[in-house]
Amino acid sequence: MSALDELRRHAEELTQATGVAVELIDGRHPQTPDHPQVFVVLRQVSLPSGLYAQSSTDVLFIADYQYPRSALDMFWTELGVVLTGGGTPANADSLEEYAGRRWRRFSWHRGGSWNAAGNGLLDHYHFMLQRFREEPNR
């Protein structure tokens, strides 16, 4: 099964489990057509109440042609995802462009091992939610 096929299957499972719509966007770059990325956009993920200036945001995960063998790392949100007082969450000050949009990169990394046998998208989604619930300034 190709990485894109596996991502499609995992995206459907994530939507069924969470109700969050998922869009897959081909991130093939002309200079690296044999090693494409896939942009995984989760639509309007709810954020913890009281911590962030927005109540929900689109979220970006970036997968590659080796998915699920290669681990997902970090995640990106809409630019308006800042703390309720206007400050920037720790390790989220980089703004980057992917799939025709500007995103805020949350350089919040996984602390454990990657399980290629499971649903990487759903696992990374839960990792992201946990990190959003934790103290955002740590």
N, C-alpha and C positions, 0 to 999 in steps of 0.2 A: 504494500500500500504506500502511495506517495505521501510526502509531508503534507501537501495540500489536501489530499483525501482525508488524512488523519485529523488535520485541523478542522475540516468541515464536520467530521463526526464529533469531535470534541466540542466544537462550537454549538452544535445542536444539543448535546448533553448539557452544556452550561446553561443554555437558554431554558431547557426543560427544568433544570434544577433550581434556577434563580429567577426566571422571568425576564432576565436582561437580554435584549436583542444584541446579536453579534454580527458584524460585517467583516468579511475578509477581503483585503485589497492587495492585489499583486504588487509587490515592491521591487519588481525586476528592474535592475539598473543597466543601462547600455554597456557600461564598462565591465560588469560582472554578471552576464546573462545566465551563466551556468550555476551561479550561487545566489539565487534570489532570496529576498526576504519576503515575508508575508506580514502585512500590517493587520492586526486584529483589533478592531474598534468595538468596544463595549459601549452601548448607548445608554446614557443617563443612569449611571450607577449612583445609588443613594450614598451620601456621605454622613458620617456621624453628626448628630444634631449638636449645635453649640460650639464645635471646634473650628469649622471652616466657614468662610464668607458665602459659599454656595451650598445649596442643599443636595445637589447632584451634579454630575459631570460625565462627559464622554471620557473613556479611558482607552489608552493605546497600549497594547503589548506588541512586541516585535519578535516574530519567530523566523527561523531560517529553513533552508532546504533540508536540514538534518532532523527537524522536529519529528518525533519527540525525544530523539537521542540527545539533542542539544538543549540545555536548560534555558528557560525564559529568565530574564534578569531585568530588574527595574520595571518601571511603568511610567506612563506619561498621562497628563490630564489637560483639561482646558486651562488657559492662562489665568483665569479668575479664581482658581483654587488656591486661596491664601488663608491664613488664619483669620478668625473673626476680627481681631484688632488691626488687620491689614498687613501683618508681617508675613514673611515667607517661611514656610516650614523648613526645618533642617534638611539640608541636602536636596533642596528642590528649587534652586535658584537659576538653573540652566534652562534656557528657552531654545527649542529646536524645531525644525520643520520636517514633517513627514506626511506623505499622502496628501500634499497640497494644503496642509494646515500647520499652524504653529502650536506647539505643545509645551507644557511645563514638565520637565523631567524630574521624577522622584528617584534619586539615586539611592534607593533603599534596597539593599541586597538580601537575598535569602541566607539564612543562617545554617541550613541543613543540607542534606544531600538531595539530589534530584532523582525522582523515580520515573524513569522513562516508560515503565509498564502501566502507569496510571493515566488519568486525564490531566495532562499538564496545564491546560487552560483553566480548568476548574480549581486545581491546586493553587495556581498562581493567583487566581481571583480571590481565594480565601486568604492567602498570604497578604495580598494587597489590603483587603478589608481589615485584617488584624492590625496591620501597620497603621492604617488610618485611625483605628480606635485607640491605639497607644498614644502616648504623649508625642505630639507632632514635632516638638522642638528637640527631642533627644539626639 
